[in-house]
Amino acid sequence: MYVWLEAFHIISVICWFAALFYLPRLFVYHAMAEDEIGKERFKVMERKLYRGIATPAMIATIILGSAMVARSWDYFSGAGWFHAKITLVLLLIIYHHLCLYFMKQFRADTNTRSHVFYRWFNEIPVIMLVGIVILVVVKPF
């Protein structure tokens, strides 16, 4: 049963990260858009990506990851790498909700940040992914 949980956890993580890589990229293009039709199109795309893929994938990741931890609590509770990974996951959840905050600003036409800001913002999940994968695979401590 554990390997099935792990397989679906990995699938949900991939879906979540795909959404977190693409949503801020939409913010870049949205911040650059000058016509109303384009801006409205980005609002729809952002909403569908966030509600239809990113949030369900995040929820699945958390549920499946929690189920894996619950099945092997003795192993995970003493693993330093695991505690570091959970810290990064919590930061990623904050990032996810920060995307919602920015999305709401775009929806209300109150965004004041440039496309350059969102280009840098888009790099955060890459750093998180690198850290999480190294912690899980290498288990450095």
DSSP file (Angstrom, degrees, kcal/mol; ACC not computed):
  #  RESIDUE AA STRUCTURE BP1 BP2  ACC     N-H-->O    O-->H-N    N-H-->O    O-->H-N    TCO  KAPPA ALPHA  PHI   PSI    X-CA   Y-CA   Z-CA
    1    1 A M     >        0   0    0      0, 0.0     4,-2.1     0, 0.0     3,-0.3   0.000 360.0 360.0 360.0 -37.0    0.0    0.0    0.0
    2    2 A Y  H  >  +     0   0    0      1,-0.2     4,-2.7     2,-0.2     5,-0.2   0.897 360.0  53.3 -59.6 -42.1    2.8    2.4    0.8
    3    3 A V  H  > S+     0   0    0      1,-0.2     4,-2.5     2,-0.2    -1,-0.2   0.841 107.4  52.0 -65.7 -31.5    4.3    2.3   -2.7
    4    4 A W  H  > S+     0   0    0     -3,-0.3     4,-2.4     2,-0.2     5,-0.2   0.918 110.3  48.0 -67.9 -42.8    0.8    3.2   -4.1
    5    5 A L  H  X S+     0   0    0     -4,-2.1     4,-2.3     1,-0.2    -2,-0.2   0.927 113.2  48.9 -59.5 -44.5    0.7    6.2   -1.8
    6    6 A E  H  X S+     0   0    0     -4,-2.7     4,-2.5     2,-0.2    -2,-0.2   0.910 110.1  50.6 -63.2 -43.6    4.2    7.2   -2.8
    7    7 A A  H  X S+     0   0    0     -4,-2.5     4,-2.1     1,-0.2    -2,-0.2   0.937 114.8  42.2 -61.2 -48.1    3.4    6.9   -6.5
    8    8 A F  H  X S+     0   0    0     -4,-2.4     4,-2.4     2,-0.2    -1,-0.2   0.823 111.7  56.3 -71.5 -29.5    0.3    9.0   -6.3
    9    9 A H  H  X S+     0   0    0     -4,-2.3     4,-2.5    -5,-0.2    -2,-0.2   0.935 108.5  47.2 -63.1 -46.1    2.1   11.5   -4.0
   10   10 A I  H  X S+     0   0    0     -4,-2.5     4,-2.4     2,-0.2    -2,-0.2   0.904 111.6  51.0 -62.6 -42.0    4.8   11.9   -6.6
   11   11 A I  H  X S+     0   0    0     -4,-2.1     4,-2.2     1,-0.2    -1,-0.2   0.925 111.8  46.7 -61.2 -44.9    2.2   12.4   -9.4
   12   12 A S  H  X S+     0   0    0     -4,-2.4     4,-2.5     1,-0.2    49,-0.2   0.877 110.5  52.9 -67.7 -35.7    0.4   15.0   -7.3
   13   13 A V  H  X S+     0   0    0     -4,-2.5     4,-2.8     2,-0.2     5,-0.2   0.924 109.0  50.0 -62.5 -43.7    3.7   16.8   -6.5
   14   14 A I  H  X S+     0   0    0     -4,-2.4     4,-2.4     1,-0.2    -2,-0.2   0.923 112.3  46.9 -61.1 -44.1    4.5   17.0  -10.2
   15   15 A C  H  X S+     0   0    0     -4,-2.2     4,-2.0     2,-0.2    -1,-0.2   0.909 112.5  50.1 -64.1 -41.6    1.1   18.4  -11.0
   16   16 A W  H  X S+     0   0    0     -4,-2.5     4,-2.4    41,-0.2    -2,-0.2   0.940 113.0  45.3 -62.8 -47.9    1.4   21.0   -8.2
   17   17 A F  H  X S+     0   0    0     -4,-2.8     4,-2.0     1,-0.2     5,-0.2   0.882 108.5  56.9 -65.9 -36.9    4.8   22.1   -9.3
   18   18 A A  H  X S+     0   0    0     -4,-2.4     4,-1.8    -5,-0.2    -1,-0.2   0.931 111.0  44.3 -58.0 -43.8    3.7   22.3  -12.9
   19   19 A A  H  X S+     0   0    0     -4,-2.0     4,-2.9     1,-0.2    -2,-0.2   0.898 112.4  51.3 -67.1 -40.4    1.0   24.7  -11.9
   20   20 A L  H  < S+     0   0    0     -4,-2.4    -1,-0.2     1,-0.2    -2,-0.2   0.740 111.2  49.0 -71.9 -21.4    3.3   26.7   -9.6
   21   21 A F  H  X S+     0   0    0     -4,-2.0     4,-0.6    -5,-0.2    -1,-0.2   0.852 118.2  38.9 -78.7 -36.4    5.8   27.0  -12.5
   22   22 A Y  H  X S+     0   0    0     -4,-1.8     4,-2.2    -5,-0.2    -2,-0.2   0.851 104.5  64.1 -86.4 -35.5    3.1   28.2  -15.0
   23   23 A L  H  X S+     0   0    0     -4,-2.9     4,-1.8     1,-0.2     3,-0.2   0.934 105.3  44.5 -59.3 -50.0    0.9   30.4  -12.8
   24   24 A P  H  > S+     0   0    0      0, 0.0     4,-1.9     0, 0.0    -1,-0.2   0.827 109.5  58.1 -64.8 -27.0    3.6   33.1  -12.2
   25   25 A R  H  X S+     0   0    0     -4,-0.6     4,-2.0     2,-0.2    -2,-0.2   0.894 104.7  50.9 -65.9 -38.4    4.6   32.9  -15.8
   26   26 A L  H  X S+     0   0    0     -4,-2.2     4,-3.0     1,-0.2    -1,-0.2   0.884 106.1  55.6 -62.6 -37.2    1.0   33.9  -16.6
   27   27 A F  H  X S+     0   0    0     -4,-1.8     4,-2.9     2,-0.2    -2,-0.2   0.896 104.3  54.1 -61.2 -39.1    1.5   36.7  -14.1
   28   28 A V  H  X S+     0   0    0     -4,-1.9     4,-1.1     1,-0.2    -2,-0.2   0.961 114.0  40.2 -57.6 -52.2    4.5   37.9  -16.2
   29   29 A Y  H  X S+     0   0    0     -4,-2.0     4,-1.2     1,-0.2    -2,-0.2   0.873 114.2  53.4 -66.7 -37.0    2.4   38.0  -19.4
   30   30 A H  H >< S+     0   0    0     -4,-3.0     3,-0.5     1,-0.2    -1,-0.2   0.911 106.9  51.8 -64.5 -42.1   -0.6   39.5  -17.6
   31   31 A A  H 3< S+     0   0    0     -4,-2.9    -1,-0.2     1,-0.2    -2,-0.2   0.777 112.7  46.9 -65.2 -25.3    1.5   42.3  -16.2
   32   32 A M  H 3< S+     0   0    0     -4,-1.1    -1,-0.2    -5,-0.2    -2,-0.2   0.651  88.1 109.2 -88.6 -17.3    2.7   43.0  -19.7
   33   33 A A    <<  +     0   0    0     -4,-1.2    -3,-0.0    -3,-0.5     3,-0.0  -0.320  38.5 176.9 -65.5 140.0   -0.8   42.9  -21.3
   34   34 A E        +     0   0    0     -2,-0.0     2,-0.3     0, 0.0    -1,-0.1   0.592  55.0  76.3-117.3 -19.2   -2.1   46.2  -22.4
   35   35 A D  S  > S-     0   0    0      1,-0.1     4,-2.2     0, 0.0     5,-0.2  -0.711  75.8-129.9 -99.6 149.9   -5.4   45.3  -24.0
   36   36 A E  H  > S+     0   0    0     -2,-0.3     4,-2.6     1,-0.2     5,-0.2   0.867 106.9  55.5 -64.5 -38.7   -8.6   44.5  -22.1
   37   37 A I  H  > S+     0   0    0      1,-0.2     4,-2.1     2,-0.2    -1,-0.2   0.930 110.2  46.3 -61.4 -44.7   -9.3   41.3  -24.0
   38   38 A G  H  > S+     0   0    0      2,-0.2     4,-2.3     1,-0.2    -2,-0.2   0.917 112.0  50.5 -63.0 -44.6   -5.8   40.0  -23.2
   39   39 A K  H  X S+     0   0    0     -4,-2.2     4,-1.9     1,-0.2    -2,-0.2   0.910 111.4  48.1 -61.1 -43.2   -6.1   40.9  -19.5
   40   40 A E  H  X S+     0   0    0     -4,-2.6     4,-1.9     1,-0.2    -1,-0.2   0.882 109.3  53.7 -65.9 -37.8   -9.5   39.2  -19.2
   41   41 A R  H  X S+     0   0    0     -4,-2.1     4,-2.5    -5,-0.2    -2,-0.2   0.917 108.5  49.3 -62.0 -43.6   -8.1   36.1  -20.9
   42   42 A F  H  X S+     0   0    0     -4,-2.3     4,-2.9     1,-0.2     5,-0.2   0.874 106.5  56.5 -65.2 -36.4   -5.3   35.9  -18.4
   43   43 A K  H  X S+     0   0    0     -4,-1.9     4,-2.2     2,-0.2    -1,-0.2   0.922 110.5  44.5 -59.4 -44.4   -7.8   36.3  -15.5
   44   44 A V  H  X S+     0   0    0     -4,-1.9     4,-2.6     2,-0.2     5,-0.2   0.933 114.1  48.7 -65.9 -46.6   -9.7   33.2  -16.8
   45   45 A M  H  X S+     0   0    0     -4,-2.5     4,-2.3     1,-0.2     5,-0.2   0.915 112.8  48.0 -61.2 -44.1   -6.5   31.2  -17.4
   46   46 A E  H  X S+     0   0    0     -4,-2.9     4,-2.7     2,-0.2     5,-0.2   0.926 112.5  48.5 -62.6 -45.9   -5.1   32.0  -13.9
   47   47 A R  H  X S+     0   0    0     -4,-2.2     4,-2.9    -5,-0.2     5,-0.4   0.930 113.3  46.4 -62.0 -46.0   -8.3   31.2  -12.2
   48   48 A K  H  X S+     0   0    0     -4,-2.6     4,-2.2     1,-0.2     5,-0.4   0.895 114.4  47.5 -65.2 -40.2   -8.7   27.8  -14.0
   49   49 A L  H  X>S+     0   0    0     -4,-2.3     5,-2.9    -5,-0.2     4,-1.5   0.928 116.6  43.2 -66.1 -44.7   -5.1   26.9  -13.3
   50   50 A Y  I  <>S+     0   0    0     -4,-2.7     5,-2.8    -5,-0.2    -2,-0.2   0.952 125.6  31.1 -67.1 -50.3   -5.2   27.8   -9.7
   51   51 A R  I  <5S+     0   0    0     -4,-2.9    -3,-0.2    -5,-0.2    -2,-0.2   0.841 126.1  41.4 -79.1 -34.1   -8.6   26.3   -8.9
   52   52 A G  I  <5S+     0   0    0     -4,-2.2    -3,-0.2    -5,-0.4    -2,-0.2   0.759 134.6   3.1 -89.6 -25.6   -8.6   23.4  -11.3
   53   53 A I  I  X5S+     0   0    0     -4,-1.5     4,-2.4    -5,-0.4     5,-0.2   0.695 123.7  50.3-124.8 -56.1   -5.0   22.1  -11.0
   54   54 A A  I  ><S+     0   0    0     -5,-2.9     4,-2.4     1,-0.2    -4,-0.2   0.935 114.6  40.4 -60.5 -52.6   -2.8   23.9   -8.5
   55   55 A T  H  ><S+     0   0    0     -5,-2.8     4,-2.5    -6,-0.2     5,-0.2   0.932 117.1  46.9 -68.6 -46.1   -5.1   23.7   -5.4
   56   56 A P  H  > S+     0   0    0      0, 0.0     4,-2.6     0, 0.0    -1,-0.2   0.909 114.3  49.4 -60.6 -38.1   -6.4   20.1   -6.0
   57   57 A A  H  X S+     0   0    0     -4,-2.4     4,-2.5     2,-0.2   -41,-0.2   0.895 110.7  50.0 -66.8 -38.9   -2.8   19.0   -6.6
   58   58 A M  H  X S+     0   0    0     -4,-2.4     4,-2.5    -5,-0.2    -1,-0.2   0.934 111.9  47.7 -62.5 -45.7   -1.6   20.7   -3.4
   59   59 A I  H  X S+     0   0    0     -4,-2.5     4,-2.7     1,-0.2     5,-0.2   0.924 112.9  48.0 -62.6 -45.0   -4.4   19.1   -1.4
   60   60 A A  H  X S+     0   0    0     -4,-2.6     4,-2.9    -5,-0.2     5,-0.3   0.905 110.7  52.3 -61.8 -41.4   -3.7   15.7   -2.9
   61   61 A T  H  X S+     0   0    0     -4,-2.5     4,-2.5   -49,-0.2     5,-0.2   0.929 112.4  44.9 -59.6 -46.4    0.1   16.1   -2.2
   62   62 A I  H  X S+     0   0    0     -4,-2.5     4,-2.4     2,-0.2    -2,-0.2   0.923 115.8  45.9 -65.9 -44.9   -0.6   17.0    1.5
   63   63 A I  H  X S+     0   0    0     -4,-2.7     4,-2.2     2,-0.2    -2,-0.2   0.946 117.2  42.7 -65.0 -48.6   -3.1   14.2    2.0
   64   64 A L  H  X S+     0   0    0     -4,-2.9     4,-2.0    -5,-0.2    -2,-0.2   0.900 115.4  49.5 -67.3 -40.1   -1.0   11.5    0.3
   65   65 A G  H  X S+     0   0    0     -4,-2.5     4,-2.3    -5,-0.3    -1,-0.2   0.906 111.2  49.9 -63.4 -41.6    2.2   12.8    2.0
   66   66 A S  H  X S+     0   0    0     -4,-2.4     4,-2.7    -5,-0.2    -2,-0.2   0.886 108.8  52.2 -64.1 -38.8    0.5   12.8    5.4
   67   67 A A  H  X S+     0   0    0     -4,-2.2     4,-1.7     2,-0.2    -1,-0.2   0.897 109.7  49.4 -64.0 -39.9   -0.8    9.2    4.8
   68   68 A M  H  X S+     0   0    0     -4,-2.0     4,-1.0     2,-0.2    -2,-0.2   0.920 112.8  46.9 -64.3 -43.6    2.8    8.1    4.0
   69   69 A V  H >< S+     0   0    0     -4,-2.3     3,-0.6     1,-0.2     7,-0.2   0.907 109.6  53.9 -65.2 -42.0    4.2    9.8    7.1
   70   70 A A  H >< S+     0   0    0     -4,-2.7     3,-0.7     1,-0.2    -1,-0.2   0.865 107.2  51.7 -61.5 -35.9    1.4    8.3    9.3
   71   71 A R  H 3< S+     0   0    0     -4,-1.7    -1,-0.2     1,-0.2    -2,-0.2   0.741 125.4  25.4 -72.6 -22.7    2.3    4.8    8.1
   72   72 A S  T XX S+     0   0    0     -4,-1.0     4,-2.1    -3,-0.6     3,-0.7  -0.188  74.3 143.5-134.8  42.8    6.0    5.2    8.9
   73   73 A W  H <>  +     0   0    0     -3,-0.7     4,-3.0     1,-0.3     5,-0.2   0.858  69.9  58.4 -55.4 -41.6    6.0    7.8   11.7
   74   74 A D  H 3> S+     0   0    0      1,-0.2     4,-0.7     2,-0.2    -1,-0.3   0.887 110.6  43.6 -58.7 -39.4    8.8    6.2   13.6
   75   75 A Y  H <4 S+     0   0    0     -3,-0.7     3,-0.5     1,-0.2     4,-0.2   0.949 119.2  40.7 -69.3 -50.2   11.1    6.5   10.6
   76   76 A F  H >< S+     0   0    0     -4,-2.1     3,-1.4    -7,-0.2    -2,-0.2   0.842 104.6  64.6 -72.0 -34.1   10.1   10.1    9.6
   77   77 A S  H 3< S+     0   0    0     -4,-3.0    -1,-0.2     1,-0.3    -2,-0.1   0.795 108.6  40.5 -63.9 -27.2    9.9   11.6   13.1
   78   78 A G  T 3< S+     0   0    0     -4,-0.7     2,-0.7    -3,-0.5    -1,-0.3   0.382  90.4 104.0-100.8   4.4   13.7   11.1   13.7
   79   79 A A    <>  -     0   0    0     -3,-1.4     4,-1.5    -4,-0.2     3,-0.3  -0.780  52.5-162.7 -95.0 114.7   14.9   12.1   10.2
   80   80 A G  H  > S+     0   0    0     61,-0.8     4,-1.9    -2,-0.7     5,-0.2   0.877  91.4  56.9 -60.7 -39.3   16.5   15.5   10.1
   81   81 A W  H  > S+     0   0    0      1,-0.2     4,-2.4     2,-0.2    -1,-0.2   0.864 103.6  55.2 -60.3 -35.5   16.1   15.7    6.3
   82   82 A F  H  > S+     0   0    0     -3,-0.3     4,-2.7     2,-0.2    -1,-0.2   0.907 105.8  50.0 -66.1 -41.6   12.4   15.1    6.7
   83   83 A H  H  X S+     0   0    0     -4,-1.5     4,-1.7     1,-0.2    -1,-0.2   0.884 111.8  48.7 -64.8 -37.9   12.0   18.1    9.0
   84   84 A A  H  X S+     0   0    0     -4,-1.9     4,-2.0     2,-0.2    -1,-0.2   0.900 111.1  50.9 -65.8 -40.4   13.9   20.3    6.6
   85   85 A K  H  X S+     0   0    0     -4,-2.4     4,-2.5     1,-0.2    -2,-0.2   0.925 108.2  51.4 -62.9 -44.4   11.7   19.0    3.7
   86   86 A I  H  X S+     0   0    0     -4,-2.7     4,-2.6     1,-0.2    -1,-0.2   0.874 106.9  54.8 -62.1 -36.7    8.5   19.8    5.7
   87   87 A T  H  X S+     0   0    0     -4,-1.7     4,-2.1     2,-0.2    -1,-0.2   0.930 109.7  46.4 -60.8 -45.1    9.8   23.3    6.3
   88   88 A L  H  X S+     0   0    0     -4,-2.0     4,-2.1     2,-0.2    -2,-0.2   0.890 111.3  52.2 -64.8 -38.5   10.2   23.8    2.5
   89   89 A V  H  X S+     0   0    0     -4,-2.5     4,-2.2     2,-0.2    -2,-0.2   0.909 108.4  50.7 -64.4 -41.1    6.8   22.3    1.9
   90   90 A L  H  X S+     0   0    0     -4,-2.6     4,-1.9     1,-0.2    -1,-0.2   0.906 110.5  49.2 -62.8 -40.4    5.2   24.8    4.4
   91   91 A L  H  X S+     0   0    0     -4,-2.1     4,-2.3     1,-0.2    -1,-0.2   0.864 109.2  53.4 -64.2 -35.4    7.0   27.6    2.6
   92   92 A L  H  X S+     0   0    0     -4,-2.1     4,-2.5     2,-0.2    -2,-0.2   0.864 105.9  52.5 -67.7 -36.0    5.7   26.3   -0.7
   93   93 A I  H  X S+     0   0    0     -4,-2.2     4,-2.1     2,-0.2    -2,-0.2   0.901 109.3  49.7 -64.8 -40.2    2.1   26.3    0.7
   94   94 A I  H  X S+     0   0    0     -4,-1.9     4,-2.1     2,-0.2    -2,-0.2   0.922 110.4  50.5 -62.4 -43.5    2.7   30.0    1.7
   95   95 A Y  H  X S+     0   0    0     -4,-2.3     4,-2.1     2,-0.2    -2,-0.2   0.916 107.2  54.7 -58.5 -44.2    4.0   30.6   -1.9
   96   96 A H  H  X S+     0   0    0     -4,-2.5     4,-1.2     1,-0.2    -1,-0.2   0.920 111.4  44.0 -55.5 -46.7    0.8   28.9   -3.3
   97   97 A H  H  X S+     0   0    0     -4,-2.1     4,-1.9     1,-0.2    -1,-0.2   0.793 107.7  58.5 -74.0 -27.4   -1.4   31.3   -1.2
   98   98 A L  H  X S+     0   0    0     -4,-2.1     4,-2.4     2,-0.2    -1,-0.2   0.864 101.9  56.0 -66.0 -35.4    0.7   34.3   -2.2
   99   99 A C  H  X S+     0   0    0     -4,-2.1     4,-2.7     2,-0.2    -2,-0.2   0.902 105.5  51.5 -59.8 -40.7   -0.1   33.3   -5.8
  100  100 A L  H  X S+     0   0    0     -4,-1.2     4,-2.5     2,-0.2    -2,-0.2   0.912 107.8  52.3 -62.4 -42.3   -3.8   33.6   -4.9
  101  101 A Y  H  X S+     0   0    0     -4,-1.9     4,-1.6     1,-0.2    -2,-0.2   0.932 112.9  43.7 -58.6 -47.6   -3.1   37.0   -3.4
  102  102 A F  H  X S+     0   0    0     -4,-2.4     4,-2.3     1,-0.2    -2,-0.2   0.891 111.2  54.9 -65.8 -38.8   -1.5   38.2   -6.6
  103  103 A M  H  X S+     0   0    0     -4,-2.7     4,-2.6     1,-0.2    -2,-0.2   0.898 106.6  51.2 -61.3 -40.8   -4.2   36.6   -8.7
  104  104 A K  H  X S+     0   0    0     -4,-2.5     4,-2.0     2,-0.2    -1,-0.2   0.861 107.8  53.1 -65.6 -35.1   -6.8   38.5   -6.7
  105  105 A Q  H  <>S+     0   0    0     -4,-1.6     5,-2.9     2,-0.2     6,-0.7   0.924 110.7  46.4 -65.6 -42.7   -4.9   41.8   -7.4
  106  106 A F  H ><5S+     0   0    0     -4,-2.3     3,-1.4     3,-0.2    -2,-0.2   0.923 110.6  53.4 -62.5 -42.4   -4.9   41.0  -11.1
  107  107 A R  H 3<5S+     0   0    0     -4,-2.6    -1,-0.2     1,-0.3    -2,-0.2   0.875 112.5  43.8 -60.6 -37.1   -8.6   40.1  -11.0
  108  108 A A  T 3<5S-     0   0    0     -4,-2.0    -1,-0.3    -5,-0.1    -2,-0.2   0.385 112.4-120.9 -87.9   4.2   -9.4   43.5   -9.3
  109  109 A D  T < 5S+     0   0    0     -3,-1.4    -3,-0.2    -4,-0.3    -2,-0.1   0.863  81.9 116.9  57.2  38.8   -7.1   45.3  -11.7
  110  110 A T      < +     0   0    0     -5,-2.9    -4,-0.2    -6,-0.2     2,-0.1   0.217  29.8 134.5-117.8  12.3   -5.0   46.6   -8.8
  111  111 A N        +     0   0    0     -6,-0.7    -9,-0.0     1,-0.1    -8,-0.0  -0.428  23.7 174.0 -64.6 133.8   -1.7   44.9   -9.6
  112  112 A T        +     0   0    0     -2,-0.1     2,-0.2     2,-0.1    -1,-0.1   0.358  45.1 102.8-118.7   0.7    1.2   47.4   -9.2
  113  113 A R        -     0   0    0      1,-0.1     2,-0.1     2,-0.0    -2,-0.0  -0.594  66.7-124.5 -90.8 149.0    4.1   45.0   -9.8
  114  114 A S     >  -     0   0    0     -2,-0.2     4,-1.5     1,-0.1     3,-0.2  -0.331  25.5-106.8 -85.5 168.4    6.0   44.7  -13.0
  115  115 A H  H  > S+     0   0    0      1,-0.2     4,-1.8     2,-0.2     5,-0.1   0.796 120.1  62.0 -62.7 -28.3    6.6   41.7  -15.2
  116  116 A V  H  > S+     0   0    0      2,-0.2     4,-1.9     1,-0.2    -1,-0.2   0.911 100.3  52.5 -65.8 -42.0   10.2   41.7  -13.9
  117  117 A F  H  > S+     0   0    0      1,-0.2     4,-2.7     2,-0.2    -1,-0.2   0.935 110.8  47.1 -56.4 -46.8    9.0   41.2  -10.4
  118  118 A Y  H  X S+     0   0    0     -4,-1.5     4,-1.9     1,-0.2    -1,-0.2   0.801 105.4  59.4 -70.0 -28.2    7.0   38.2  -11.5
  119  119 A R  H  < S+     0   0    0     -4,-1.8     4,-0.3     2,-0.2    -1,-0.2   0.920 112.2  40.1 -63.4 -42.0    9.9   36.8  -13.5
  120  120 A W  H >< S+     0   0    0     -4,-1.9     3,-1.6     1,-0.2     4,-0.5   0.904 112.9  54.7 -71.3 -41.6   11.9   36.7  -10.2
  121  121 A F  H >< S+     0   0    0     -4,-2.7     3,-1.2     1,-0.3    -2,-0.2   0.843  99.8  63.4 -58.3 -34.1    8.9   35.4   -8.3
  122  122 A N  T 3< S+     0   0    0     -4,-1.9     4,-0.4     1,-0.2    -1,-0.3   0.676  93.9  62.5 -65.7 -18.7    8.6   32.6  -10.8
  123  123 A E  T <> S+     0   0    0     -3,-1.6     4,-1.7    -4,-0.3     3,-0.5   0.685  81.5  81.6 -82.1 -17.9   12.1   31.3   -9.7
  124  124 A I  H <> S+     0   0    0     -3,-1.2     4,-2.2    -4,-0.5     5,-0.2   0.912  89.4  49.5 -58.7 -48.1   11.1   30.5   -6.1
  125  125 A P  H  > S+     0   0    0      0, 0.0     4,-2.6     0, 0.0    -1,-0.2   0.813 106.7  58.0 -64.8 -25.4    9.4   27.1   -6.8
  126  126 A V  H  > S+     0   0    0     -3,-0.5     4,-2.4    -4,-0.4    -2,-0.2   0.940 107.8  45.9 -64.4 -46.2   12.5   26.0   -8.7
  127  127 A I  H  X S+     0   0    0     -4,-1.7     4,-2.3     1,-0.2    -1,-0.2   0.912 113.6  49.6 -62.3 -42.8   14.6   26.6   -5.7
  128  128 A M  H  X S+     0   0    0     -4,-2.2     4,-2.8     2,-0.2     5,-0.2   0.913 109.9  51.1 -62.2 -43.3   12.1   24.8   -3.5
  129  129 A L  H  X S+     0   0    0     -4,-2.6     4,-2.8     2,-0.2     5,-0.3   0.926 109.5  49.8 -61.5 -45.7   12.0   21.9   -5.9
  130  130 A V  H  X S+     0   0    0     -4,-2.4     4,-2.3     1,-0.2     5,-0.2   0.939 113.7  46.3 -58.7 -47.7   15.8   21.5   -5.9
  131  131 A G  H  X S+     0   0    0     -4,-2.3     4,-2.4     1,-0.2    -2,-0.2   0.923 113.9  47.1 -61.5 -45.8   15.9   21.6   -2.1
  132  132 A I  H  X S+     0   0    0     -4,-2.8     4,-2.5     2,-0.2     5,-0.2   0.928 113.0  47.9 -64.5 -46.0   13.1   19.1   -1.7
  133  133 A V  H  X S+     0   0    0     -4,-2.8     4,-2.8    -5,-0.2     5,-0.4   0.923 112.6  48.9 -63.3 -43.8   14.4   16.6   -4.2
  134  134 A I  H  X>S+     0   0    0     -4,-2.3     4,-2.2    -5,-0.3     5,-1.0   0.929 112.6  48.7 -61.7 -43.9   17.9   16.8   -2.7
  135  135 A L  H  X5S+     0   0    0     -4,-2.4     4,-0.8    -5,-0.2    -2,-0.2   0.914 116.2  42.4 -61.5 -42.8   16.6   16.3    0.8
  136  136 A V  H  <5S+     0   0    0     -4,-2.5    -2,-0.2    -5,-0.2    -1,-0.2   0.894 124.6  33.3 -73.3 -40.5   14.4   13.3   -0.2
  137  137 A V  H  <5S+     0   0    0     -4,-2.8    -3,-0.2    -5,-0.2    -2,-0.2   0.933 129.7  30.8 -83.0 -49.0   16.9   11.6   -2.5
  138  138 A V  H  <5S-     0   0    0     -4,-2.2    -3,-0.2    -5,-0.4    -2,-0.1   0.832  80.2-158.7 -82.2 -33.3   20.2   12.3   -0.8
  139  139 A K     << -     0   0    0     -5,-1.0    -4,-0.1    -4,-0.8    -3,-0.1   0.969  11.6-172.5  50.2  62.3   19.0   12.5    2.8
  140  140 A P              0   0    0      0, 0.0    -1,-0.1     0, 0.0    -5,-0.1   0.656 360.0 360.0 -66.0 -17.0   22.0   14.6    3.8
  141  141 A F              0   0    0     -6,-0.2   -61,-0.8     0, 0.0    -2,-0.1   0.304 360.0 360.0-155.1 360.0   21.2   14.5    7.5
